[in-house]
């Protein structure tokens, strides 16, 4: 179960709470006994690699029409 601390205690002992959180112990911060926030470890966003194949590949001019004839034949249509 999560440990709950009030805002005053959280302000007074922030360094200790942050140290505990860095070790995996989350806290719920409460105002007048009502939970209002959570103090949890920071998890960095996963970086996406955009453009790492730039210049390595080419897209054919007719890419959007790729296999159009074959698909039409499957449905019995003519192009």
Residue frames as a rotation matrix with the C-alpha (Angstrom) as fourth column:
UNK 1
0.574 0.819 0.000 0.00
0.819 -0.574 0.000 0.00
0.000 0.000 -1.000 0.00
UNK 2
-0.025 -0.568 0.823 1.17
0.492 -0.724 -0.484 3.53
0.870 0.392 0.298 -0.75
UNK 3
-0.317 -0.144 -0.937 2.30
0.924 -0.270 -0.271 5.70
-0.214 -0.952 0.219 2.11
UNK 4
0.433 0.560 0.706 0.42
0.648 -0.738 0.187 8.98
0.626 0.377 -0.683 2.44
UNK 5
-0.517 -0.561 -0.647 1.98
0.833 -0.502 -0.232 12.22
-0.195 -0.659 0.727 3.69
UNK 6
0.625 0.734 -0.267 0.39
0.656 -0.678 -0.331 15.62
-0.424 0.032 -0.905 4.15
UNK 7
0.717 -0.313 0.623 1.59
0.389 -0.561 -0.731 18.65
0.578 0.766 -0.280 2.23
UNK 8
0.768 -0.438 0.467 3.36
-0.627 -0.665 0.406 20.18
0.133 -0.604 -0.786 5.23
UNK 9
0.536 -0.567 0.625 5.28
-0.115 0.685 0.719 16.97
-0.836 -0.458 0.302 5.88
UNK 10
0.632 -0.271 0.726 6.13
0.760 0.396 -0.515 16.66
-0.148 0.877 0.457 2.17
UNK 11
0.773 -0.350 0.529 7.55
-0.050 -0.865 -0.499 20.21
0.632 0.359 -0.687 2.12
UNK 12
0.684 -0.491 0.539 9.48
-0.701 -0.241 0.671 19.64
-0.199 -0.837 -0.509 5.32
UNK 13
0.105 -0.613 0.783 10.98
-0.236 0.749 0.618 16.30
-0.966 -0.250 -0.066 4.27
UNK 14
0.821 0.308 -0.481 11.11
-0.503 -0.007 -0.864 16.66
-0.270 0.951 0.149 0.48
UNK 15
-0.040 -0.922 -0.386 14.76
-0.973 0.124 -0.196 15.58
0.229 0.368 -0.901 0.18
UNK 16
-0.667 -0.173 0.725 14.10
-0.488 0.836 -0.249 12.38
-0.563 -0.520 -0.642 2.14
UNK 17
0.345 0.879 0.329 10.93
-0.177 0.405 -0.897 11.64
-0.922 0.251 0.295 0.16
UNK 18
0.664 -0.166 -0.729 12.74
-0.747 -0.145 -0.648 12.13
0.002 0.975 -0.220 -3.14
UNK 19
-0.478 -0.877 0.043 15.49
-0.877 0.475 -0.071 9.79
0.042 -0.072 -0.997 -1.98
UNK 20
-0.405 0.427 0.808 12.88
-0.228 0.809 -0.542 7.16
-0.885 -0.404 -0.230 -1.04
UNK 21
0.676 0.704 -0.217 11.12
-0.342 0.039 -0.939 7.59
-0.653 0.709 0.267 -4.38
UNK 22
0.224 -0.673 -0.705 14.41
-0.961 -0.034 -0.273 7.14
0.160 0.739 -0.654 -6.24
UNK 23
-0.811 -0.498 0.309 14.65
-0.562 0.810 -0.169 3.76
-0.166 -0.310 -0.936 -4.49
UNK 24
-0.780 0.517 -0.351 11.18
0.047 0.608 0.793 2.77
0.624 0.602 -0.499 -5.69
UNK 25
-0.546 0.604 -0.581 8.93
0.811 0.205 -0.549 3.83
-0.213 -0.770 -0.602 -2.79
UNK 26
-0.502 0.408 0.762 6.10
0.344 -0.714 0.609 6.07
0.794 0.568 0.218 -4.10
UNK 27
-0.811 0.275 -0.516 4.14
0.435 -0.305 -0.847 8.49
-0.391 -0.912 0.128 -1.90
UNK 28
0.041 0.860 0.509 0.66
0.819 -0.322 0.476 9.97
0.573 0.397 -0.717 -2.01
UNK 29
-0.954 -0.296 -0.048 0.55
0.277 -0.812 -0.514 13.63
0.113 -0.504 0.856 -1.01
UNK 30
-0.088 0.986 -0.140 -2.65
0.933 0.130 0.334 14.68
0.348 -0.101 -0.932 0.73
UNK 31
-0.829 0.009 0.560 -4.31
-0.135 -0.973 -0.185 17.98
0.543 -0.229 0.808 1.56
UNK 32
-0.303 0.700 0.646 -6.62
-0.953 -0.213 -0.217 17.87
-0.015 -0.681 0.732 4.59
UNK 33
-0.327 0.087 0.941 -6.42
-0.373 0.903 -0.213 14.06
-0.868 -0.421 -0.263 4.45
UNK 34
0.762 0.627 0.163 -7.58
-0.051 0.310 -0.949 13.91
-0.646 0.715 0.268 0.82
UNK 35
-0.107 -0.846 0.523 -5.07
0.634 0.347 0.691 12.52
-0.766 0.405 0.499 -1.75
UNK 36
0.735 0.342 -0.585 -4.20
-0.136 -0.771 -0.622 15.18
-0.664 0.537 -0.521 -4.34
UNK 37
0.508 -0.637 -0.580 -0.90
-0.825 -0.164 -0.541 14.06
0.250 0.753 -0.609 -5.91
UNK 38
0.942 -0.317 0.106 1.59
0.274 0.914 0.299 11.22
-0.192 -0.253 0.948 -6.21
UNK 39
0.363 -0.916 -0.171 5.34
-0.893 -0.395 0.217 11.36
-0.266 0.074 -0.961 -5.90
UNK 40
0.859 -0.025 0.512 6.71
0.137 0.974 -0.182 8.60
-0.494 0.226 0.839 -8.14
UNK 41
-0.162 -0.983 0.090 10.03
0.347 0.028 0.937 7.90
-0.924 0.183 0.336 -9.88
UNK 42
0.274 0.138 -0.952 10.65
-0.708 -0.641 -0.297 9.78
-0.651 0.755 -0.078 -13.11
UNK 43
0.085 -0.208 0.974 10.61
0.524 0.841 0.134 7.62
-0.847 0.500 0.180 -16.22
UNK 44
-0.498 -0.311 -0.809 12.10
-0.413 -0.735 0.537 9.33
-0.762 0.602 0.238 -19.29
UNK 45
0.635 0.747 -0.196 10.14
-0.480 0.182 -0.858 9.08
-0.606 0.639 0.474 -22.51
UNK 46
0.129 -0.542 0.831 11.39
0.559 0.731 0.390 6.58
-0.819 0.414 0.397 -25.01
UNK 47
-0.189 -0.289 -0.939 13.13
-0.524 -0.779 0.345 8.41
-0.831 0.557 -0.004 -27.85
UNK 48
0.702 0.382 0.601 12.07
0.336 0.567 -0.752 7.66
-0.628 0.730 0.269 -31.39
UNK 49
-0.437 -0.893 -0.105 14.63
0.179 -0.200 0.963 7.65
-0.881 0.402 0.247 -34.13
UNK 50
0.721 0.692 0.036 13.23
0.243 -0.204 -0.949 9.57
-0.649 0.692 -0.315 -37.07
UNK 51
0.878 -0.275 -0.392 15.12
-0.479 -0.526 -0.703 9.80
-0.013 0.804 -0.594 -40.32
UNK 52
0.201 -0.881 0.428 17.88
-0.503 0.282 0.817 7.32
-0.840 -0.380 -0.387 -39.57
UNK 53
0.030 -0.169 0.985 17.45
0.672 0.733 0.105 5.74
-0.740 0.659 0.136 -43.04
UNK 54
0.764 0.279 -0.581 17.52
-0.129 -0.817 -0.563 9.10
-0.632 0.505 -0.588 -44.84
UNK 55
0.214 -0.663 -0.718 19.36
-0.958 -0.286 -0.021 8.71
-0.192 0.692 -0.696 -48.12
UNK 56
-0.695 -0.491 0.525 19.45
-0.458 0.866 0.203 4.92
-0.554 -0.099 -0.826 -47.79
UNK 57
-0.420 0.651 0.633 16.11
0.653 0.701 -0.288 4.17
-0.631 0.292 -0.719 -49.44
UNK 58
-0.913 0.264 -0.309 14.04
-0.398 -0.736 0.547 5.46
-0.083 0.623 0.778 -52.31
UNK 59
-0.237 0.916 0.323 10.29
0.124 0.358 -0.925 5.26
-0.963 -0.179 -0.199 -52.78
UNK 60
-0.740 -0.047 0.671 9.14
0.654 0.182 0.734 4.50
-0.156 0.982 -0.104 -56.31
UNK 61
-0.920 0.383 -0.083 7.01
-0.391 -0.878 0.276 7.11
0.033 0.286 0.958 -58.10
UNK 62
-0.207 0.888 -0.411 4.16
-0.506 0.263 0.821 4.60
0.837 0.378 0.395 -58.46
UNK 63
-0.962 -0.258 -0.086 4.27
-0.061 0.511 -0.858 3.47
0.265 -0.820 -0.507 -54.82
UNK 64
-0.581 0.797 0.165 0.67
-0.524 -0.211 -0.825 4.47
-0.623 -0.566 0.540 -54.14
UNK 65
0.363 0.692 -0.624 -0.45
-0.931 0.247 -0.268 2.44
-0.032 0.678 0.734 -57.17
UNK 66
-0.671 -0.742 0.009 1.61
-0.741 0.670 -0.038 -0.59
0.022 -0.033 -0.999 -56.23
UNK 67
-0.963 0.197 0.181 -0.07
0.190 0.980 -0.057 -3.89
-0.189 -0.021 -0.982 -57.16
UNK 68
-0.409 0.858 -0.310 -3.22
-0.633 -0.511 -0.581 -2.06
-0.658 -0.042 0.752 -58.26
UNK 69
-0.199 0.298 -0.934 -3.57
-0.898 0.325 0.295 -4.29
0.392 0.898 0.203 -61.30
UNK 70
-0.792 -0.170 -0.586 -3.15
-0.011 0.965 -0.264 -7.48
0.610 -0.202 -0.766 -59.29
UNK 71
-0.853 0.518 -0.066 -5.70
0.055 -0.036 -0.998 -6.38
-0.520 -0.854 0.002 -56.70
UNK 72
-0.233 0.787 -0.572 -8.19
-0.884 -0.416 -0.213 -5.37
-0.405 0.456 0.792 -59.37
UNK 73
-0.403 0.028 -0.915 -7.80
-0.625 0.722 0.297 -8.78
0.669 0.691 -0.274 -61.02
UNK 74
-0.979 0.020 -0.201 -8.55
0.160 0.683 -0.713 -10.48
0.123 -0.730 -0.672 -57.69
UNK 75
-0.484 0.847 -0.219 -11.89
-0.027 -0.265 -0.964 -8.65
-0.875 -0.460 0.151 -57.59
UNK 76
-0.157 0.412 0.898 -12.60
0.868 0.491 -0.073 -9.25
-0.471 0.768 -0.435 -61.27
UNK 77
0.749 0.373 -0.548 -12.26
0.143 -0.898 -0.415 -5.59
-0.647 0.233 -0.726 -62.27
UNK 78
0.284 -0.659 0.697 -10.27
0.945 0.071 -0.318 -4.08
0.160 0.749 0.643 -65.11
UNK 79
0.144 -0.328 -0.934 -8.05
0.410 -0.839 0.358 -1.03
-0.900 -0.435 0.013 -64.99
